Amino acid sequence: MIRKRVMVCLLALMTVSSASVQAKETTAVVEQTAAKDIRDYVENFVTKAYEPYYKFNSIQSTVSDYVVKDNVLTANVNLSLSKTLKAQSVDELPYVKGLQSQLNTLQASKSVSATDLQASNQVLREKKSELQEYIGTATEQNDTFRVTAKLVNGSVDLASANLEFLNYIDYVPASNFIPESEAAMVQNGQEGLLEAVAESKASAAKTSAVAPAAIKYNRIAARDYANKWTSEVAGGGYDTSKWNPKYAKHTENGGVDCANYVSQAIFAGGIPTDTKWKPESTAWINTGYSSSIFGLKDYMVDKGYFYKTTKANAPAGGFISYPTYSHVVFIVANDTVTMQFSAHTNDRLKSSFAGFSSAYEFYYISAAYR
């Protein structure tokens, strides 16, 4: 009797083990057969989204964090690409067309002063010079997408899949990844000209404790620093081996090095330290949003170095703040069609910033320090 019970138990255990192994094998087979379909699905989406404005030099993707539960598949697709603007000159960019359109309107107006016209012409020249670096030059980009889809007869039903894009910290609908319409970009340029002229006048009217002529911000040097001292960590997290060893590393509570990293980049661009803003000071290592603590954004704005602007008007060398999460990242590219950023914790390198939500704030160097 005992032998029969033992045999029954063994058979039951073997059945459960066999079912478990079979489930794992089924998942592995589905993963293997679905991986290419999922990658193609994401790559086709990105290609279609960018096709009006870019030609692709290369595009590669890998699938990670693959999970099958209740017959629903979830997987991340980590994508790296190199793209070049199709525009042969800056004058072909919709944003620049908007700048020129607004300048033409001002020139036709009898109520605009000669001083404002002169400033508007200067803004147009500076913007065109700034954007010239993107014409004929490849831009690298690293992104993460999340695919959620049902499994039908062992195959992934991508026709009804849900596609999301990792923007900054949050996964958002992939539709946010698609560049704005040409009309919207033209409008950005029109508004950008007026904003730049107003900011230039306001900057000139301010009295700074440091003579503007004594400080010039090298946004390219700041950008290059930001790209040098981070890496793309797929799925989140950080890699301190890629951080500058000359600075303290802040990894407490899972990693809070974002402001420390952005401060380093700004310093590399030429903004000088002082008693309030220096390595390991409160203003250097804190964003300033998590509490009443005086942080990086507060210092840069109060000092007059940076001013709040819009996504379209924030070039490489500026930074993005997300007050909701008390987080900051550094802008490393903005050709007026797409923007890329680099960051610490989570570590990101040349990743897309594709959000158009008012939850984000954009900051760029004041005219007096350019």
Helices and strands as residue ranges (DSSP letters): H 2-50, E 54-69, E 72-85, G 90-92, H 94-108, H 114-131, G 132-134, E 139-152, E 155-156, G 158-160, E 162-167, E 170-173, G 174-177, H 182-205, G 212-214, H 219-228, G 240-242, G 252-254, H 258-268, H 282-285, H 296-302, E 306-309, E 319-322, G 323-325, E 327-334, E 339-343, E 348-352, E 361-365, G 367-369
